Amino acid sequence: MDFDAAAKDILADVGGAENIGNMTHCATRLRLNLVDRSLADDKKVEAIPGVLNVVYKAGQYQVLIGTEVPKLYAAFEQLVNTARGNAPAEPQTANKGTSQGGISAIVGNVFSAISAIFAPLLPALAGSGILRGLLILFVQLGLIKTGSGTYTILNVTSMTVFYFLPVLLAYSSARRFGASPYISALIGAALIHPDFIGLMGKTGNGATTNLFGIPVVLMNYSSTVVPIILAIWAYSYLYKFLDRKIPENLKLVLLPAVSLIIMVPLTMIVIGPIGVYSGEGVAHMVNWLIDRSSILAGVVVGGGWSILVSLGIHWAINPIMINNVSTYGFDYIVPWTFACNFAVIGTTIGVWLKARDTKLRGFALTGLVTIGLSAIIEPTLFGMLVKHRKLWLAQIIGGCVGGAYLGLTKVVTNAFVFGSVTTFPAFVEKNSGNFINAMVGMLIALVTSAVLAFFFTKRDEKLA
């Protein structure tokens, strides 16, 4: 794929640099917030070599590229910045020329923001999750002893991303909302400074202190998600106001000083506690539903995850999973995404066994390997399942059945990971039944989808 040529063509066909409100990418898609949606020509974009599909969902124009999207994004970003004279992209909160309005527009913007904020961090979270799972496995096998120097170093390696999550999220949130990334990172770092955490003493969350007589409810913000995102969203408005009002020759000193003296106390006094309690509230609600009917939850998530992926809004669920892992040390939702992924693998196996078309069998085999090693289902989803709805139905049913079993047996993961063979260590728990039930649940999803796909596939089925 010629990334420079593709980036140039995509930019031209979506309305040029002036039509790009914000740009980012995830594991497989170039994600754009367009100023005017009507200027984008979907058919022309889809016809560009290397582009697999175009989707407009959750307020974003999503161009499916595949695992090489970072290379395309680098070329695309350079073109946009060059066209703007290296001016940074200004995020837009609304899209002209769209049918979105009211609540749907708000929901779309929220999904768009979540995707842009978390997408850059997902590799770090996934890699750390794999390391965490392997460490637990080695401890269970007696290869590493807890409390040893080796254990401590490896544990720090795997858990650092969660401890410093407010700093990382502050940076990516600032890029999404249009604030200073480095000042934002300082705001996040202030929340986990040892001296601030030390104010809680032995009381922990809920302890109080004061700032010039103003009461401050203390919280441990390490590993939290919601507070810093809300804080940087609020800071983006202050930043833009200060950037307009402060004279250019004073910005170097005044802008960061005023930003910190306002935002750090404001976050600690108001935004932080609200964010902690609201984030815990959402997580408690989801977990309450899981406790009431884990089987139904497994069916809905296991079967519906590929639908969320097809719409590009599955990223909105990630904060809940991350919050569960960082707060409780485990999560029920991640295993159900495994059920979806292994149902997709099963579908590719059924197609490969039944079809005789060389291209279709080759595509199915490529999908099997890609998902098994990297957990990326989009190429298979858009390249095969969406085009052959019966196969998609086979995958959904497999995901439902596998998810139901995982819900019934209350399988959990100890880390936020993507569903592939390489992330199996995330299922290792002191209770060995957790790992066994996880393997059984994924096998059920795989076999169910494989059998259905085999029967749904015609011998002379073609790829397109």
LINUR-V740347 format. One record per pair of residues at least 12 apart in sequence whose ideal C-beta (glycine too) atoms are under 7 Angstrom apart, sorted by sequence separation. I is the first residue (numbers start at 1). J is the second residue. D is the distance in whole Angstrom. If there is no record, write none. Layout:
# LINUR-V740347
I&J&D  I&J&D
This chain:
# LINUR-V740347
20&32&6  21&33&4  42&54&5  51&63&6  52&64&4  243&255&7  321&333&5  352&364&4  367&379&6  414&426&6  21&34&6  52&65&7  171&184&6  242&255&5  320&333&7  321&334&5  351&364&4  352&365&6  367&380&3  413&426&4  20&34&7  21&35&5  51&65&7  52&66&6  170&184&4  171&185&5  205&219&5  413&427&6  19&34&6  50&65&6  170&185&5  205&220&6  414&429&6  19&35&5  93&109&6  242&258&6  317&333&7  348&364&4  411&427&7  19&36&6  170&187&6  242&259&7  367&384&7  14&32&6  45&63&6  167&185&5  170&188&3  200&218&5  15&34&7  37&56&7  135&154&5  169&188&7  199&218&6  348&367&5  349&368&6  14&34&6  19&39&5  135&155&6  200&220&7  239&259&6  348&368&4  363&383&6  364&384&7  15&36&6  40&61&6  167&188&4  238&259&7  363&384&6  166&188&4  167&189&5  412&434&6  135&158&6  197&220&6  345&368&6  411&434&6  15&39&3  235&259&7  238&262&6  14&39&7  15&40&6  166&191&5  238&263&7  14&40&4  33&59&7  131&157&6  132&158&4  166&192&6  345&371&5  411&437&5  13&40&7  33&60&6  34&61&5  131&158&4  132&159&7  344&371&6  345&372&6  411&438&5  13&41&5  32&60&7  235&263&5  409&437&4  31&60&5  32&61&4  192&221&6  128&158&5  191&221&4  192&222&5  341&371&6  411&441&6  13&44&4  14&45&7  31&62&5  305&336&7  13&45&5  231&263&7  301&333&6  305&337&5  348&380&6  406&438&7  29&62&5  30&63&4  128&161&4  344&377&5  29&63&6  286&320&6  302&336&4  306&340&5  341&375&6  10&45&6  29&64&5  30&65&6  301&336&4  305&340&4  405&440&7  406&441&4  28&64&6  29&65&7  59&95&6  125&161&6  231&267&4  341&377&6  344&380&6  405&441&4  28&65&6  124&161&5  191&228&7  234&271&6  283&320&6  302&339&4  10&48&6  28&66&5  282&320&6  294&332&7  298&336&5  302&340&6  306&344&7  347&385&7  9&48&5  28&67&6  30&69&6  402&441&5  405&444&5  27&67&7  29&69&6  188&228&5  231&271&5  283&323&5  351&391&7  402&442&6  28&69&6  59&100&7  230&271&5  283&324&6  6&48&6  30&72&6  290&332&5  402&444&5  6&49&7  30&73&6  375&418&3  401&444&6  402&445&3  6&50&5  25&69&5  187&231&6  227&271&6  230&274&7  279&323&6  283&327&7  347&391&6  350&394&7  375&419&5  401&445&6  25&70&6  227&272&5  230&275&5  375&420&4  30&76&6  374&420&6  399&445&6  402&448&7  14&61&6  121&168&6  347&394&5  373&420&6  398&445&5  401&448&5  1&49&7  25&73&4  184&232&5  187&235&7  227&275&3  347&395&5  372&420&6  373&421&7  375&423&7  1&50&4  59&108&3  226&275&4  227&276&6  371&420&7  372&421&5  373&422&6  58&108&5  59&109&5  398&448&4  121&172&6  184&235&6  221&272&6  344&395&5  397&448&6  398&449&3  59&111&6  60&112&5  117&169&6  120&172&5  216&268&6  224&276&6  226&278&6  343&395&5  346&398&5  397&449&7  10&63&6  23&76&7  58&111&3  59&112&4  179&232&6  216&269&5  219&272&6  226&279&4  23&77&7  58&112&6  211&265&6  219&273&6  225&279&6  395&449&5  398&452&7  60&115&7  117&172&5  166&221&5  173&228&7  177&232&6  214&269&6  224&279&7  343&398&3  394&449&5  397&452&6  117&173&5  169&225&7  173&229&5  177&233&5  179&235&5  217&273&5  343&399&4  23&80&7  35&92&6  58&115&7  179&236&4  219&276&5  33&91&7  37&95&5  165&223&5  166&224&6  170&228&5  174&232&5  178&236&5  211&269&7  394&452&4  33&92&5  38&97&3  117&176&5  163&222&5  165&224&7  169&228&5  173&232&4  177&236&4  180&239&6  340&399&4  343&402&6  394&453&4  20&80&6  35&95&7  36&96&4  37&97&5  116&176&4  163&223&6  165&225&7  169&229&6  173&233&7  179&239&4  339&399&5  342&402&7  34&95&6  35&96&6  36&97&4  37&98&4  162&223&5  166&228&4  170&232&5  178&240&7  391&453&6  394&456&5  17&80&5  113&176&6  339&402&4  339&403&4  7&72&6  11&76&6  391&456&6  6&72&6  10&76&7  17&83&4  23&89&6  390&456&4  391&457&7  1&68&6  17&84&6  22&89&6  336&403&5  339&406&6  3&71&5  7&75&4  11&79&5  309&377&6  3&72&5  7&76&4  11&80&7  20&89&6  21&90&7  22&91&4  309&378&7  21&91&6  22&92&6  336&406&6  4&75&5  8&79&6  21&92&3  306&377&7  310&381&6  335&406&5  3&75&5  7&79&6  309&381&6  183&256&5  186&260&6  190&264&5  306&381&6  183&259&5  187&263&5  191&267&7  310&386&7  335&411&5  183&260&7  187&264&6  335&412&7  342&419&7  387&464&6  332&410&7  335&413&6  341&419&4  33&112&6  334&413&4  341&420&7  187&267&6  332&412&6  191&272&7  331&412&6  338&419&4  330&412&4  331&413&6  334&416&6  337&419&5  330&413&7  334&417&6  31&115&6  330&414&6  31&116&7  91&176&6  329&414&6  331&416&7  91&177&6  91&178&5  90&178&6  26&115&7  306&395&6  306&396&7  325&415&6  325&416&5  24&116&4  26&119&4  303&396&5  306&399&7  22&116&7  25&119&7  225&319&5  305&399&7  322&416&5  24&119&6  27&122&7  321&416&5  303&399&4  225&322&6  302&399&4  303&400&3  225&323&5  302&400&6  346&445&6  350&449&7  302&402&6  303&403&6  342&442&4  346&446&4  350&450&4  354&454&5  363&463&6  299&400&5  302&403&2  345&446&6  346&447&6  349&450&4  350&451&7  353&454&6  360&461&6  301&403&6  339&441&6  343&445&4  346&448&7  347&449&5  350&452&7  351&453&5  355&457&5  360&462&6  223&326&3  335&438&6  339&442&7  342&445&5  343&446&7  346&449&3  347&450&7  350&453&3  354&457&4  356&459&5  360&463&4  299&403&5  338&442&6  342&446&5  346&450&4  350&454&4  355&459&7  356&460&7  357&461&6  359&463&5  298&403&4  299&404&5  354&459&7  357&462&5  298&404&5  335&441&7  339&445&4  343&449&4  347&453&4  351&457&5  355&461&5  357&463&6  346&453&7  350&457&6  298&406&5  295&404&5  298&407&3  297&407&6  117&229&6  295&407&5  294&407&4  295&408&5  294&408&7  294&410&6  302&445&7  22&176&7  165&326&7  162&326&5  119&315&7  118&315&6  125&322&7  115&315&4  118&318&5  114&315&5  111&313&5  114&316&5  111&316&5  114&319&7  62&312&5  60&312&7  57&311&5  58&312&6  57&312&5  58&313&5  57&313&6  55&312&6  136&414&6  133&414&6  132&414&6  133&415&6  29&312&7  132&415&4  129&415&3  129&416&5  130&417&6  129&417&4  137&425&5  140&428&6  136&425&7  133&423&7  125&416&5  126&417&6  134&425&5  137&428&5  126&418&5  130&422&6  133&425&3  136&428&5  130&423&6  133&426&4  129&423&7  130&425&6  133&428&6  129&426&6  67&374&7  67&376&6  66&379&5  64&378&6  64&382&6  52&379&6  53&382&4  52&382&6  52&383&6  28&376&6  27&376&6  28&378&4
